[in-house]
């Protein structure tokens, strides 16, 4: 049924529920995640080429530089600070710098300059605590009353994009980033219905910033947490990294155990509990059980897919509460689905045409971080590490009560 709604019959379930009014919050309500219908199709066709494999290859060196700078920063910390690292703070600054470099063409070092404007306003605009389930529920009933992105944050990003466009046009500079792709679309035909104005460009850019800044850094944190408290998995990954030697584009994308660790992290700690689709045309869902009747889904019906519940269901994944990357490794797989790569029950990045457009970007960044980090450090829990891991009720993403904390111990290399 999930495949039917999100892929096979996507044309009848192509929209998401509106949580915000574009007139009230143009940045969040006007981006690719929120817009609907033909406007979404046009924007998706325009923006998807920014995240192809060829574009990821162009961004790889910049992403590697950011990850290495982050790990260098950790190495310079006094020992007492390395034993109690707030991984959310460190990884958020990393993702901030990476998205600044790869999406906006800006070089920012938020670990050396912790109060730089790009980071401070970006953090303000993507603070997980204000994206609570209660607020999204309120927004679904009263979208005109809720605003998530403050005016100063919106003005900063809008001015940043306008200034960058002007400077690139004046200097004849082209960069291999998302902003350049939107600039190209803006310049092709100003009379075209595909034309993007600065507000639309800012809205789409802010979505990539939000995804690259907050959700990616949180996934890094939960992955680091699981490796710290599951030392056998950490050992296996470290051995794979040591055998690979250098983090080239080809190496990062051809490491089965590194890929399995990320899949398992997404399985156990799914960023959003539910996926959502809105029916746009009347549709008959076939029965899923013997003797059951088909269901007629009417337009405007809200369809919810319980991603976390599916990931924790032992009928799909054996021992779902255990961190077990081996479940994704070929013949040793311990999934109970028809395939260990069954995308209809692996929903960490969503599914179908409205899945996460930045999946390749986020995947490459997370893999790169752990390649570089585990080459030089061992991860261990400390007295502040959340054990057991209890989710906070204050955020829509799956943050732990009390935050993240780990020890990073330099490896003794021969």
N, C-alpha and C positions, 0 to 999 in steps of 0.2 A: 504494500500500500504506500509506503514511503517513496519508493521509486516511481510509482504511478503518479503521485501528486507532484513530486519535485523534479522529475525528469521526463518520463514518458508523456505525461499530459501537462507539461509545464505551461503551455499556452493558456490553460484554464485556471492555473494557480500561480500566476506570475507576479503578484503583488504581495507586499507586506502590510501589516496593520500600521496606520499612521498614529504615532505617539505625540507628534509635535506639529504645530501650525507653521508653515513656511513664512507667514507674515510675522510671526512672533519670534521664531528662531530659525532664520534662513540658513545658518551654517549646518545645523544638525538635520533639519527637516528637508533641506535642499540637496543633500548628498546622495551618492549612489545607493547607499543602504536604504534610504527612506523613500526616494521618488518612485513613481509608479508608471505603468503603461508604456506608451511610446517614448515618453521622456526617459524612462529607465533604459529602454532598448537602445536608444540613440547614445546615451552616455556610456552604457556598457560597451557598445561597439567601438566607441572612441577611446575608452580608457584601457580596455583589456590588452591591447598591444604593448602597453608599458610594462607588462608583467610576463612576457613570453620568456622562454629559456634563453633566447639570444640577448634580450635586455638584461636578464639576470647575470649573464656572463660579463656584460659591460660594467655592471655595478659591483662585481665580485671583489675587485682589488680595494675599492673604497670601503666596502663592508669589512674586509679582512683587516684593514688599517684601524678601523674603529674598534674591532674586537681586541686586537693586539694592544692598542692604547689603553683599553679598559683593564686588561690583565696586567699590563705594566704598572698601572696605577695601584692595583692590589699588591703587587710585588714591592712597591715602595712604602707601603703602610708599615708602621711599627707592629711588632708581633702581637701586642695586646689588642690592637685594632683588628688585625686579621682573624683573631680568635672569636670576634663577635661582630661579624659583618652583616649589616642590613642589606641583604641582597636585593630587595626591592628598590632601594635608593640607588645602588650601584648599577643595576641592570636597567633601570629607568633612564639613567643618564646615558648609558650606552645606546639604548634604542632611540633616545632623543637625538643623539649625535649622528646616528646612522640614517635616520629618516631625514634629518636636515641635509645631510650630504647627498643622499641618493634620490631624494624627491625634490629638494629645493636648490641643490647645488651649493649649499653653504657649509663651510668648515667651522664646526663648533666643538669645543672641548669642555663639556659640562662637568668633568671631574676636576680639571684645573681651574675652571671659572664657574663655580657652582651657582652663581646668581646671575648668569647671563640671561638676557631677556627672552630668548627663544625657549630656553628651558623653563623659566619661571612662569611665563604665560601659557606655555604648552601644558605644564603640569596643572595649572589652574583650570584650563579648559577641559582636561581629561581626568580630573580627580574622580576615582572610582566611587568614593563615598557618596557623591551626589547622584550617581547612576544606580539608585536603589530600585529594587523590584517594586516597592510601594509607589515610587514616583512614576515608573513606567506604567503601572496599573492606573494611576490617576490620569496620566497623559492619554491613555487609550479612551477614557471617557470624556476628558476635558482638554483636548490638545491645545486649545487656545489659551490655556492658563499656565502652561509650563514652558520654561525657558532654561536650557541647560548650558548654553554657551554665552558667557557675559559679553557685554558690548566691547570692553577693552581688549578681550581676547580676539573677538571677531575683527575689530579694527586693526589690530596688530598683523594678523595673517593677511587681511585684505591689502593693507599697505605694503607688506612684504612682497606679496605676489605682484602687485602693480609696479613696485620699484624694480623688482627683478626682471619683469618683462621689458620695462623701459630700458634698463641697462643693457640687456642682451640685444635688443633691437638696435640701440644706438651703437653698440660695439661690434655688432655682427657675430656675436658669440652663440654657439649652440652647445647644449649639454645633454648627455644621455640620461635624462631623468623624466619623471612624470610631468613636471611642469612644462618642459619643452614640448611634449606630446600635445598638451592642451593648447600651448601657444601656436603650434602648427595648425591645429583645428580652427583656432580663432582667426588665423590669417588666411586660410584657404579661400573662404567665400563669406564675407561679412553679411551677405544677404541670405545665407543658407539657414534653414531651421536648425542645423546642427551647431550653429554659432554659440560659443560659450561666452557669457559676459564675466566680468571679474568676480561678481558675487557667486556665480555658479562654480567658477574655477576654485574659488576659496572654499566653497562647501565641499567639493570633491577632495581637494587637498587636505582639508581638515579631517575628513574621514580616514584617509591614509595615515595621517599623523596620529589620530586616535588609535587606530589598529596597530600601527607600528610602535607607538609609544607605550600604551598601557597594557593592552592584552598580550602583546608579545613579551613584554618584560615580566608580566605575571606568569606566563608559560615557562619562561626561563627560570623563574623562582621555584615553581613547583617541580620542575625537572631537576634542578639542583638539590632541592629538598629530598626527593625520592632517591637520588644517587647517594646522598649523604647517609640516609638511614637504611639503604640497601647496598651494602658494601660489595657484595658479589657482583651485582650489576655494574657498579662503578669500576670494579677491577676488570671485568670483561671489556667494558668500553675503553678503558685506559690501554689495555693490551692491543685493541684494534687500532687505537690512535697511534701508539708507539710503532706499530707495524707499518702504518701508512706514511710516517715520517713528515711530509710537508702537506699543508692544507691548500692544495690546488682546487680549482673548480671541479675537475674530473674526480679527484679523490673524495671530496666532500659529498659528491652526489653518487658515490659508488661504495658506500660503507653500510652494509646490511644491519650491523648491530646499532650503529648510530641512528639509522632510520627507525629501527625497532624501538629504541629508547624514546624517541620523540613520539612515535605512535602510541606507545604505552602511557606516556605522560598525558597526551591529549585524551586518551581513553579514560584514565582515572580522574583527571582534573579538567573536565570540559568547561570552557570559559562561560558558556551560557546554558542554562538548564533546558531551555526550549528553543525550537525553531518555529517560525511562524509563516504561514502563507494564507492569502485571501483568495477565495474562489471568485473568478471574474466572469465565468460563463457556466451555465447549468451543466452538471456532470454526474454521470452514474458511476459510483464506485462499486466494483464487483464484490461479491461476498468473499470474505477471507476464511470462513469456516464452513464445513459441510452442513448443508441444510439451512444456512443463513440466507437472508434476502439482500439484494443490492441496496445501496443507499443513494438517494438522489441528493446531491449537494447543490444548494441554491447559491446564486451570486451573492457576494458580500459575506458568505459564511467564513468564519475564522477557523483555520485548521492549525492545530498545535501539534508539534512533534516533540515528544519528551526525550531529548537527547541524553541527559544524564541517566534517566531511568533505563533507557535501552543499554547504555554502556555498563550499568550495574546489574543487568539481568543475566543470571548464570545460564539461561537458555541460549544466550548469544556468546558469552565469554565466561569460561570456567574460572572460578575463584576471582571474581571481578575486583575484590578489594585488595588483592595482592599485586604488587608491582612486579610484573613478569614480562619483560621485553621479548623473551623467547617465544611467547605465544604468536609472534608475528614472523617467526623464522621458519618458513617452509615446513618440513615434515615434523618439526618439533612443535608446531602451532597447537595451542590449547584453546583456540576459539571453537565454538560449536556451530558456527555459521557454515554455509556451503563453501566459503572461501575465506582464508585468513586476511584477505584484502577486500572484503565485502564492504564497498563504500556506503551501502544503504544503512549499515549499522555502525560505521565509523564516522561520526558526525562532528569531529573536533573542529573542522573548518567549514561546517555546513555541508550542503549537498546541492548538486544541480547548477543551472545557470546563475542562480542567486546565492551560490556559495561564496566563500571569501575570495575576492578578486586578488588579494595580496598573499595568497597561500604560499606561492613559490618564494616570495620575498621573505616572509616570516620564517619559513622552514629553513632557508639557506642561512639566515642570520642566527637562528638558534643553534643549528648544527655547527656553524663556524665558531660561535662562542665556546661551546663545550669542547671542540677540538683544541682550541688554543688554551682554554682554562685547564683542562685535565692533562695537557702536556706538561704543565708546570706546577699544578697544585692538586692536593687531595682534599676532598670535601668531607667534613665531619660535623655531626650535630654538636651543639653546645647546650648550656642550661636554658637558653631562651628559644631553642628550636621547638616548634609546636609538635608535641607528641603526647597524645594522638592529635592528628590534624583535624581541627574542628573549624568548619567554615563560619565566617562572619556573617551575621544577618544584616549588616549595614551596607553591603555592596551587591550589585547585580552580578559581578564576576566573583569567582570562587576564591576569595582571599581568606587566610586563616585568622582566627581570633588572635590578637597579640602581634600580628605581623610575622615577617620572615627574619630568621637569623641563623647563620652558619659559621663554622670555622673553616678557613682556607689555609692549609698547611703546605709550605713549599716541599716539593718532592726532592728526594735525595737522588739525583741523577749521577750515573757513573761517567 
